[in-house]
Amino acid sequence: MSRLANANLDRRIGLVPVGATEQHGPHLPTDTDTRIASALCDAALARRPDDIVVLPPITVGCSLGHGTAFPGTLSLFPDELTTVLVRYAEWASLSGLTRILFVNGHMGNATPLAAATDVLRFRRPDLRSSWIDWWKADDRVAELVSADGQDIHANRGETSVVLHLAPELVDIDAMRSADDIDRTTSLAFRYTAESLSRNGVTGSPSEATPELGREIFELIVDAIDRQVGSALVETAPLVNASPAPTPTWI
């Protein structure tokens, strides 16, 4: 408790890994999204130990899009995850941490993250919040990750990152025969995973390598480091001498 009290949290950026518990094809663990987001936060912390604090991960995200056909998935609804994210930031602020960057490991969390940071910037202007989706952390990451399809899931890129971080958790035999094409191109409507994939995979995990995983991972950590560096010194573009009153909503 004394270490936390002396950590000068008001001077730091809080990183929150936001993951999921979700089936990832026949070859990856269900905690893949949480594992990647947590590893990214820890790597960013190692670069800036005096500027960052890593909060406990959010391990159940919004996985409605993965449907119910593939065992191993747990999910919150979008409004529920939005509330959890807001509460994380609110409670962290009570310890002095007023700048939060959510590090997102799962596509389905993007909408709740947008909603939560909207709520925070409107209701809590004393707090600063944003998020980063690892698969599009910068243009090169997006290019590498989406090479085998735009609707990535347990694909070449994601599988490569897990091969880099925790190769013992990848079922190599299953990986070699897990490829499934991206069927989302030009669709007019949205569908859950069982209508899009035969096995919960979109992409070509058979092409994954730990070397590619390391390249992707380091590029993402670079992007997080740049965003943290900016966040440490950023102020609002315009400082309103007479801020608008915050209304009480019924």
N, C-alpha and C positions, 0 to 999 in steps of 0.2 A: 504493500500500500504506500509506503514511504517513497519507494522508487517511482511509482506512478505520479505521486504528488510533486516530485522534484523533476519531472520529465519535461517541463516547459511545454505542455501540450498546445498552448496558444501559439507557439512558434512553429509547430509541426503541421505536416499534412497527414491526415489519416487515410490509409488505404484499406478498403473493405473488399475482400474477395467475395464475389457473388457467383455462386455456382449452381449446381443442380444435382439431383439424384435421378438418373435417367439411363435406360438401356442404351448402349452404344454399340449396336451390332453384336456379332458373336465373338468379338475379339478384344474389346476394351472394357474396363471396369465401369460400374454405374456411377462412380464418383469422379469420372474423367473431368467434367467441367469445373468442379470444385478444386480438384487436384491441380489443374493448370492455373486457375486464377490465384490460388494460394501460393504456388511456386513463383509466379510472376511478382506477387507482392513481396515475398521474401527476398527475391533477387534484387528488386528495387530498393528494399531496405538495406541490403548489403552495400549498395553503392552510396547511400545517403543515410547512414545510421543516426545522424544528429538532426535530420530534417523530417523523418518519416516515423510514424507508428502504424503497425499493422493490427487491425482489429480482427476478432474471430470471424471466420468465414460464415456466410449464409449458405447452407448446404442443400436446401430445398428451394428450387426456383419455380418459375412458371413453365411447366412442360406440357401444357394442354395440347400443343401441336404434335407431340409424340404419340398421342392417343393412348389407348388401353390394351392394344393387342400384344405389345412386347413387354414381357414381365420385367420388373425391376425398377419401374418408374414411380416416383412420388411427385406430387405437384401441388403448388398453391394456385389459386386463381389470381388474375392480374391485380385486382383491388387489394387482395390480401398481401401480396408481395410488396405492392406500393406502400402499404401501411407499415410493414416490417422495415423497409428501407428508411422511411421517414423517422420511425422510432429509433433506429440505429443512430441517425444523425442527431436527433434531439437528446438522447441519453448521453451520447459522446460529448455533446456540448456542455453538459453538467460537470464534466471533468476538465473542461477547458479547451476541448478540441473543437474548433469552429470551422475547419476546412476539411472537407471529405471528398475523396476521389474513389468512387466505386470501380473496381476492376472486374469487368464482366466476362464470365466464361461460357455463357449460354445465350444463344440467339433469342430464345423465348423471353428472356429477362429484359430485352431492350425497351419494350413499351412500358412496363412498370418502372423502369429506371427513368425514362423520360417523364412519366407522371410524377414520380416521387421528387425529382429535382425541380419540377415545376411547382409543386406544393411548397417545397422548402424555400425557393426563391421568393415566392409570394407571401407566405405566412411567416417565414423566419429570415428576414433580410439581414439579420446579424450573422447568419451562417452562409457559408459558400459550399456549393456541391456541384459535382459533375460526374461523368463516368467515361470509361474507355472500353470499347469492345475489342477484345484482343485480335480477332480475325481481320479487323480493318484498322489496326493501330497506325499503320501508314500504308502508302501505296504499294510498296514492295511486299509487305506482309499480305495484303489483299490479293496481289497477283499470285503469290506462291500458294496461298491457301485455296484459292478458287480455281486453280488450274484444271481440276477434274470436275468442275461443276459449281454453280453459284449457291445452291442449297446445301451447304456443306454439313455433313454429319458423319463422324467416325471415318472421315475420308483420308486421303493421302496426307494432307497437312496436319490434321488433328492427331492422327495415328503416329505421325513422325514425332510430334511434340511429346507424346507419351513414351515413345521408344527412347527419346532423349532423357526424359525425367525418371521413368520407372519401367525399364524394359522387361523386368520380371513379371509385370502385370499384363503384358500383351500376349495373347494366345497367337503365336506365330502361325501355326497350322491353319487356324480359323481365318486369320488375316489374309492369307494367300488366296483364299477362295471367297472372300466377303464382298468383292466389288459389286456395286449396283449403280445404275445410271441415274443421273438427275432428271426426274420427270416433271419438274416444275416449270420448264421453259414455256412461255406463251400461254400459261393457264389463265383463265378468266377468274377463277375462284380459288379459295384456299382449302386445303384438305389436311387431315391428320396423317401421320406417318404411314399407317397401314394401307392407305390408298396411294402412297407415293413410293414405298420401298418394300422389297420382299423380306428384308432382314434387319431394318433399322439403320442401314447404311445408305448414304448418298455420296458416291464418289469411288475412288480407287485406292483403298488402303493397301492393296498388294504392292503398290509402288512406294510405300513409306520407307524411310530410312532414318536412323538416328542422326545422321549428319544434317539432313534437311531439317529435322526437328530442332537441332541446336541452332541452325541459322535463323529459323523462324522465331525461336524463343528469344534469342539475343536481340533481334530486331524489335520485338515487342517491348523488351525491357528498356531498350534505348528510347522508344517512344514514350513509355511511362516516365522515364527519367526526365525527358524534355518537358513533359506536361507538369511534373512536380516542380521542376526548376522555374517554370513560368508562374505556377500557382504561388510559389513562395514570395514573389515580389509583386504580384498583380493587385491592382486596385480597380475599382469600377471606372469605366471610361469617363463617366460624368458623375460628379459628386453633387448631389442635390442638397443645398443648404437647408431646405425645408421639406423633408421627405413627406410623402403622402401618408395620412394616417392609415393604420391597418384596421380594417373594419372587423367587427365581430359578426360571424356568420351564424345563422340559425339552422 
